Amino acid sequence: MVRVRALEEEQSLAALEAAVSEVRRLEGVLDVAGARARMGRELVHRSAETGEALERVTGLAEERMAMQAARFLTEDLEEARELAEEARAQFLARRVEKRQAEALLDAALKNETARQARRLQQDVEDWDRARRMRGESQQVPTKADPSTHG
């Protein structure tokens, strides 16, 4: 039972690590989208100084695409964070289940050890009682004992 719980905990941990990895990946991609939007704004500002219409159009397009990508990524990131939180809760639940199984097994082993110790003590006491009884019945009767004379 503990082994099964340990395997379930390992699987939950792997799922949690995958979910956290996906969150980090999306955060990185969102950072890149933010950098692209800043680059587009810089092109627009530079075009204002140089008067280059192509730079302005390129900058506006870059910023617009980056902002659109950021909106989609933000939605995906929120979903990935929710999944990671669910995976974290699942992992913690599995860990608790494993620890409970370990505690139950430990308690059962302690109970069995105590039961065996009581049984051993009882066997020793029974053996000692039987030995004393045999010793009393095997004693040689004395002349003073009237039960030995007929």
ChimeraX commands (.cxc) that place a marker at each C-alpha (Angstrom):
marker #1 position 0.00,0.00,0.00 radius 0.5
marker #1 position 2.81,2.38,0.86 radius 0.5
marker #1 position 4.60,1.49,-2.37 radius 0.5
marker #1 position 1.49,2.31,-4.40 radius 0.5
marker #1 position 1.10,5.62,-2.57 radius 0.5
marker #1 position 4.77,6.42,-3.21 radius 0.5
marker #1 position 4.32,5.75,-6.93 radius 0.5
marker #1 position 1.23,7.95,-7.01 radius 0.5
marker #1 position 3.19,10.69,-5.25 radius 0.5
marker #1 position 6.00,10.39,-7.81 radius 0.5
marker #1 position 3.51,10.65,-10.68 radius 0.5
marker #1 position 1.88,13.68,-9.07 radius 0.5
marker #1 position 5.28,15.30,-8.62 radius 0.5
marker #1 position 6.11,14.69,-12.29 radius 0.5
marker #1 position 2.77,16.27,-13.31 radius 0.5
marker #1 position 3.46,19.24,-11.03 radius 0.5
marker #1 position 6.95,19.72,-12.46 radius 0.5
marker #1 position 5.54,19.59,-16.01 radius 0.5
marker #1 position 2.84,22.14,-15.15 radius 0.5
marker #1 position 5.34,24.50,-13.50 radius 0.5
marker #1 position 7.65,24.10,-16.50 radius 0.5
marker #1 position 4.80,25.09,-18.81 radius 0.5
marker #1 position 4.08,28.18,-16.68 radius 0.5
marker #1 position 7.74,29.20,-16.87 radius 0.5
marker #1 position 7.81,28.61,-20.62 radius 0.5
marker #1 position 4.74,30.77,-21.17 radius 0.5
marker #1 position 6.16,33.47,-18.91 radius 0.5
marker #1 position 9.30,33.47,-21.05 radius 0.5
marker #1 position 7.30,33.71,-24.27 radius 0.5
marker #1 position 5.22,36.53,-22.75 radius 0.5
marker #1 position 8.45,38.35,-21.87 radius 0.5
marker #1 position 9.55,37.99,-25.50 radius 0.5
marker #1 position 6.21,39.40,-26.68 radius 0.5
marker #1 position 6.69,42.34,-24.31 radius 0.5
marker #1 position 10.18,42.91,-25.72 radius 0.5
marker #1 position 8.78,42.83,-29.28 radius 0.5
marker #1 position 6.12,45.40,-28.31 radius 0.5
marker #1 position 8.81,47.66,-26.83 radius 0.5
marker #1 position 10.90,47.24,-29.97 radius 0.5
marker #1 position 7.87,48.23,-32.08 radius 0.5
marker #1 position 7.33,51.35,-29.94 radius 0.5
marker #1 position 11.00,52.23,-30.29 radius 0.5
marker #1 position 10.67,51.99,-34.07 radius 0.5
marker #1 position 7.65,54.32,-33.96 radius 0.5
marker #1 position 9.58,56.86,-31.83 radius 0.5
marker #1 position 12.62,56.62,-34.05 radius 0.5
marker #1 position 10.45,57.15,-37.14 radius 0.5
marker #1 position 9.15,60.34,-35.57 radius 0.5
marker #1 position 12.74,61.59,-35.41 radius 0.5
marker #1 position 13.79,60.37,-38.85 radius 0.5
marker #1 position 10.53,60.81,-40.71 radius 0.5
marker #1 position 10.73,57.25,-42.12 radius 0.5
marker #1 position 7.18,56.09,-42.82 radius 0.5
marker #1 position 8.27,52.46,-43.28 radius 0.5
marker #1 position 9.81,52.40,-39.78 radius 0.5
marker #1 position 6.59,53.82,-38.37 radius 0.5
marker #1 position 4.40,51.26,-40.15 radius 0.5
marker #1 position 6.76,48.43,-39.20 radius 0.5
marker #1 position 6.86,49.60,-35.57 radius 0.5
marker #1 position 3.08,49.88,-35.34 radius 0.5
marker #1 position 2.62,46.44,-36.90 radius 0.5
marker #1 position 5.23,44.90,-34.59 radius 0.5
marker #1 position 3.68,46.45,-31.51 radius 0.5
marker #1 position 0.14,45.41,-32.55 radius 0.5
marker #1 position 1.17,41.79,-33.24 radius 0.5
marker #1 position 3.13,41.59,-30.01 radius 0.5
marker #1 position 0.21,42.98,-28.00 radius 0.5
marker #1 position -2.19,40.53,-29.64 radius 0.5
marker #1 position 0.19,37.64,-28.89 radius 0.5
marker #1 position 0.51,38.89,-25.30 radius 0.5
marker #1 position -3.29,38.81,-24.87 radius 0.5
marker #1 position -3.46,35.19,-26.04 radius 0.5
marker #1 position -0.41,34.26,-23.99 radius 0.5
marker #1 position -1.88,35.88,-20.89 radius 0.5
marker #1 position -4.98,33.70,-21.23 radius 0.5
marker #1 position -2.84,30.61,-21.75 radius 0.5
marker #1 position -0.65,31.59,-18.83 radius 0.5
marker #1 position -3.63,32.00,-16.51 radius 0.5
marker #1 position -4.88,28.56,-17.53 radius 0.5
marker #1 position -1.42,27.05,-17.07 radius 0.5
marker #1 position -1.16,28.61,-13.60 radius 0.5
marker #1 position -4.54,27.12,-12.66 radius 0.5
marker #1 position -3.39,23.72,-13.89 radius 0.5
marker #1 position -0.15,24.07,-11.95 radius 0.5
marker #1 position -2.10,24.93,-8.81 radius 0.5
marker #1 position -4.33,21.89,-9.32 radius 0.5
marker #1 position -1.24,19.73,-9.85 radius 0.5
marker #1 position 0.31,21.18,-6.67 radius 0.5
marker #1 position -2.85,20.37,-4.69 radius 0.5
marker #1 position -2.93,16.86,-6.17 radius 0.5
marker #1 position 0.73,16.33,-5.29 radius 0.5
marker #1 position 0.20,17.49,-1.71 radius 0.5
marker #1 position -2.85,15.23,-1.39 radius 0.5
marker #1 position -0.83,12.26,-2.64 radius 0.5
marker #1 position 1.97,13.10,-0.23 radius 0.5
marker #1 position -0.50,13.21,2.67 radius 0.5
marker #1 position -2.00,9.88,1.57 radius 0.5
marker #1 position 1.45,8.31,1.43 radius 0.5
marker #1 position 2.35,9.63,4.88 radius 0.5
marker #1 position -0.96,8.35,6.27 radius 0.5
marker #1 position -0.29,4.92,4.76 radius 0.5
marker #1 position 3.20,4.95,6.28 radius 0.5
marker #1 position 1.75,5.90,9.66 radius 0.5
marker #1 position -0.85,3.11,9.44 radius 0.5
marker #1 position 1.80,0.59,8.47 radius 0.5
marker #1 position 4.06,1.76,11.28 radius 0.5
marker #1 position 1.22,1.50,13.80 radius 0.5
marker #1 position 0.32,-1.98,12.53 radius 0.5
marker #1 position 3.95,-3.10,12.82 radius 0.5
marker #1 position 4.18,-1.72,16.35 radius 0.5
marker #1 position 0.93,-3.46,17.30 radius 0.5
marker #1 position 2.16,-6.73,15.81 radius 0.5
marker #1 position 5.49,-6.39,17.62 radius 0.5
marker #1 position 3.70,-5.72,20.91 radius 0.5
marker #1 position 1.35,-8.68,20.29 radius 0.5
marker #1 position 4.31,-10.95,19.58 radius 0.5
marker #1 position 6.08,-9.71,22.70 radius 0.5
marker #1 position 2.98,-10.43,24.80 radius 0.5
marker #1 position 2.69,-13.86,23.19 radius 0.5
marker #1 position 6.35,-14.60,23.88 radius 0.5
marker #1 position 5.96,-13.48,27.50 radius 0.5
marker #1 position 2.87,-15.68,27.85 radius 0.5
marker #1 position 4.77,-18.64,26.35 radius 0.5
marker #1 position 7.63,-18.08,28.81 radius 0.5
marker #1 position 5.22,-17.89,31.73 radius 0.5
marker #1 position 3.39,-21.03,30.55 radius 0.5
marker #1 position 6.70,-22.87,30.18 radius 0.5
marker #1 position 7.83,-21.75,33.64 radius 0.5
marker #1 position 4.50,-22.75,35.21 radius 0.5
marker #1 position 4.66,-26.15,33.50 radius 0.5
marker #1 position 8.27,-26.62,34.62 radius 0.5
marker #1 position 7.38,-25.83,38.23 radius 0.5
marker #1 position 4.42,-28.17,38.14 radius 0.5
marker #1 position 6.57,-30.98,36.74 radius 0.5
marker #1 position 9.18,-30.25,39.35 radius 0.5
marker #1 position 6.63,-30.55,42.17 radius 0.5
marker #1 position 5.18,-33.79,40.85 radius 0.5
marker #1 position 8.62,-35.32,40.32 radius 0.5
marker #1 position 9.80,-34.66,43.86 radius 0.5
marker #1 position 10.64,-37.73,45.88 radius 0.5
marker #1 position 8.10,-38.20,48.65 radius 0.5
marker #1 position 9.50,-37.94,52.17 radius 0.5
marker #1 position 8.72,-40.32,55.04 radius 0.5
marker #1 position 6.93,-37.57,56.84 radius 0.5
marker #1 position 4.43,-37.31,54.01 radius 0.5
marker #1 position 1.47,-39.48,55.02 radius 0.5
marker #1 position 0.10,-39.61,51.46 radius 0.5
marker #1 position 3.02,-41.78,50.38 radius 0.5
marker #1 position 2.33,-44.54,52.89 radius 0.5
marker #1 position -0.35,-46.96,52.20 radius 0.5
marker link #1:1,2 radius 0.2
marker link #1:2,3 radius 0.2
marker link #1:3,4 radius 0.2
marker link #1:4,5 radius 0.2
marker link #1:5,6 radius 0.2
marker link #1:6,7 radius 0.2
marker link #1:7,8 radius 0.2
marker link #1:8,9 radius 0.2
marker link #1:9,10 radius 0.2
marker link #1:10,11 radius 0.2
marker link #1:11,12 radius 0.2
marker link #1:12,13 radius 0.2
marker link #1:13,14 radius 0.2
marker link #1:14,15 radius 0.2
marker link #1:15,16 radius 0.2
marker link #1:16,17 radius 0.2
marker link #1:17,18 radius 0.2
marker link #1:18,19 radius 0.2
marker link #1:19,20 radius 0.2
marker link #1:20,21 radius 0.2
marker link #1:21,22 radius 0.2
marker link #1:22,23 radius 0.2
marker link #1:23,24 radius 0.2
marker link #1:24,25 radius 0.2
marker link #1:25,26 radius 0.2
marker link #1:26,27 radius 0.2
marker link #1:27,28 radius 0.2
marker link #1:28,29 radius 0.2
marker link #1:29,30 radius 0.2
marker link #1:30,31 radius 0.2
marker link #1:31,32 radius 0.2
marker link #1:32,33 radius 0.2
marker link #1:33,34 radius 0.2
marker link #1:34,35 radius 0.2
marker link #1:35,36 radius 0.2
marker link #1:36,37 radius 0.2
marker link #1:37,38 radius 0.2
marker link #1:38,39 radius 0.2
marker link #1:39,40 radius 0.2
marker link #1:40,41 radius 0.2
marker link #1:41,42 radius 0.2
marker link #1:42,43 radius 0.2
marker link #1:43,44 radius 0.2
marker link #1:44,45 radius 0.2
marker link #1:45,46 radius 0.2
marker link #1:46,47 radius 0.2
marker link #1:47,48 radius 0.2
marker link #1:48,49 radius 0.2
marker link #1:49,50 radius 0.2
marker link #1:50,51 radius 0.2
marker link #1:51,52 radius 0.2
marker link #1:52,53 radius 0.2
marker link #1:53,54 radius 0.2
marker link #1:54,55 radius 0.2
marker link #1:55,56 radius 0.2
marker link #1:56,57 radius 0.2
marker link #1:57,58 radius 0.2
marker link #1:58,59 radius 0.2
marker link #1:59,60 radius 0.2
marker link #1:60,61 radius 0.2
marker link #1:61,62 radius 0.2
marker link #1:62,63 radius 0.2
marker link #1:63,64 radius 0.2
marker link #1:64,65 radius 0.2
marker link #1:65,66 radius 0.2
marker link #1:66,67 radius 0.2
marker link #1:67,68 radius 0.2
marker link #1:68,69 radius 0.2
marker link #1:69,70 radius 0.2
marker link #1:70,71 radius 0.2
marker link #1:71,72 radius 0.2
marker link #1:72,73 radius 0.2
marker link #1:73,74 radius 0.2
marker link #1:74,75 radius 0.2
marker link #1:75,76 radius 0.2
marker link #1:76,77 radius 0.2
marker link #1:77,78 radius 0.2
marker link #1:78,79 radius 0.2
marker link #1:79,80 radius 0.2
marker link #1:80,81 radius 0.2
marker link #1:81,82 radius 0.2
marker link #1:82,83 radius 0.2
marker link #1:83,84 radius 0.2
marker link #1:84,85 radius 0.2
marker link #1:85,86 radius 0.2
marker link #1:86,87 radius 0.2
marker link #1:87,88 radius 0.2
marker link #1:88,89 radius 0.2
marker link #1:89,90 radius 0.2
marker link #1:90,91 radius 0.2
marker link #1:91,92 radius 0.2
marker link #1:92,93 radius 0.2
marker link #1:93,94 radius 0.2
marker link #1:94,95 radius 0.2
marker link #1:95,96 radius 0.2
marker link #1:96,97 radius 0.2
marker link #1:97,98 radius 0.2
marker link #1:98,99 radius 0.2
marker link #1:99,100 radius 0.2
marker link #1:100,101 radius 0.2
marker link #1:101,102 radius 0.2
marker link #1:102,103 radius 0.2
marker link #1:103,104 radius 0.2
marker link #1:104,105 radius 0.2
marker link #1:105,106 radius 0.2
marker link #1:106,107 radius 0.2
marker link #1:107,108 radius 0.2
marker link #1:108,109 radius 0.2
marker link #1:109,110 radius 0.2
marker link #1:110,111 radius 0.2
marker link #1:111,112 radius 0.2
marker link #1:112,113 radius 0.2
marker link #1:113,114 radius 0.2
marker link #1:114,115 radius 0.2
marker link #1:115,116 radius 0.2
marker link #1:116,117 radius 0.2
marker link #1:117,118 radius 0.2
marker link #1:118,119 radius 0.2
marker link #1:119,120 radius 0.2
marker link #1:120,121 radius 0.2
marker link #1:121,122 radius 0.2
marker link #1:122,123 radius 0.2
marker link #1:123,124 radius 0.2
marker link #1:124,125 radius 0.2
marker link #1:125,126 radius 0.2
marker link #1:126,127 radius 0.2
marker link #1:127,128 radius 0.2
marker link #1:128,129 radius 0.2
marker link #1:129,130 radius 0.2
marker link #1:130,131 radius 0.2
marker link #1:131,132 radius 0.2
marker link #1:132,133 radius 0.2
marker link #1:133,134 radius 0.2
marker link #1:134,135 radius 0.2
marker link #1:135,136 radius 0.2
marker link #1:136,137 radius 0.2
marker link #1:137,138 radius 0.2
marker link #1:138,139 radius 0.2
marker link #1:139,140 radius 0.2
marker link #1:140,141 radius 0.2
marker link #1:141,142 radius 0.2
marker link #1:142,143 radius 0.2
marker link #1:143,144 radius 0.2
marker link #1:144,145 radius 0.2
marker link #1:145,146 radius 0.2
marker link #1:146,147 radius 0.2
marker link #1:147,148 radius 0.2
marker link #1:148,149 radius 0.2
marker link #1:149,150 radius 0.2
view
